[in-house]
């Protein structure tokens, strides 16, 4: 984030690598002052307006100018801070009632619905390179930069290719997460965090964005697995970044980025836009509208990949594929009897038959006997055990972190953030469960 002089109303350069930008301003709090925050690029201006205790959005783009306000949520009253966020193709105005308090969405629009040409524009690097930020009116402070998150979800351990946790040398475990935005799937993006089990405490260290194959557009794809394979980072991601499940032909796929660490690209630190290729995850014989939640492990005989396949949005089950390399995967097993199970996580267990177990999370909408539980599956995806522990709301992933002789289960719940305007997709408070014995 960069501090901007609140006394000046001229535009200031704010180049961003991805369409995830935000600006926030402190307000005097009387509720009568008028303040306008603006994110502007070539051919498109996005503004949040606060006046007399009300908030709205003004968009001026290829389809012309428009004003968007919420009758129910636009009345903010005296506020301590005003915020404007661009997350993917969504534009949101938010307020805080008290300093450092939670943000509440006051109006939101998806440019894909109202300004299709603008929606394509904001994903292009040339437009993002020339992005500017500005304000008009009194502000006690002004801060601009990348958008962070409302909730956190889809938490995974960063691993080596053999499934062991990556050691960064500082005693902390690296985790990836989906940083939830102020709205549905397309407002989120992938992030990296340093987790201190002793705290427990989290510190963000990186943001990850993606180019799709043969595209210049930048997406906030998420639900990722990051692993180190020799001198190379592999980042497998799910293409949630532009999903509209009601669109004809809508699908979620898995993509794979490869980054040579020797070239100085440490994906665990900083902001990165990664080039990807398709990771073909087999669905032979399955009815599938998409695959997501990849988790990869290399064994002595090749690769295993756990993932989810959906027969429709949203009815889904875990799948396991295997192959000598990641371009030659074949279907090994699919747990078709499970209809709301996500977050398949491979855990190497050489002491058990098959040498691997698959941990997964049965959500509340699953069939009887497969609801709200941490399930342990063998390498044919047959249930062999369950983890004994509290099960948070939503479909939390079973992410295990070593804690001395025991385990921590670092997961998330369905706590929403941002209020009614932001709606579904903002969820995720981090939840840590402490265990005392190995998983069996």
Secondary structure as UniProt FT lines:
FT   STRAND          2..3
FT   TURN            6..7
FT   STRAND          12..13
FT   STRAND          20..26
FT   STRAND          35..41
FT   TURN            42..43
FT   STRAND          44..51
FT   TURN            52..53
FT   STRAND          54..61
FT   TURN            62..63
FT   STRAND          64..68
FT   TURN            71..73
FT   STRAND          81..87
FT   TURN            88..89
FT   STRAND          90..96
FT   TURN            99..100
FT   STRAND          103..110
FT   HELIX           111..114
FT   HELIX           116..121
FT   TURN            122..123
FT   HELIX           125..129
FT   STRAND          132..136
FT   STRAND          141..146
FT   STRAND          152..157
FT   STRAND          159..160
FT   TURN            161..162
FT   STRAND          173..179
FT   HELIX           185..187
FT   STRAND          189..196
FT   TURN            197..200
FT   STRAND          201..211
FT   TURN            213..214
FT   STRAND          218..219
FT   STRAND          222..229
FT   TURN            230..231
FT   STRAND          232..238
FT   TURN            241..242
FT   TURN            245..246
FT   TURN            248..249
FT   STRAND          254..260
FT   HELIX           261..263
FT   TURN            267..268
FT   STRAND          270..278
FT   TURN            284..285
FT   STRAND          290..299
FT   TURN            300..301
FT   STRAND          302..312
FT   TURN            313..314
FT   STRAND          315..323
FT   TURN            326..327
FT   STRAND          330..334
FT   TURN            336..337
FT   STRAND          340..348
FT   TURN            350..351
FT   TURN            353..354
FT   STRAND          356..362
FT   TURN            364..365
FT   TURN            368..369
FT   STRAND          373..377
FT   TURN            379..380
FT   STRAND          383..387
FT   STRAND          400..403
FT   TURN            404..405
FT   STRAND          406..412
FT   HELIX           419..422
FT   TURN            424..425
FT   STRAND          430..434
//
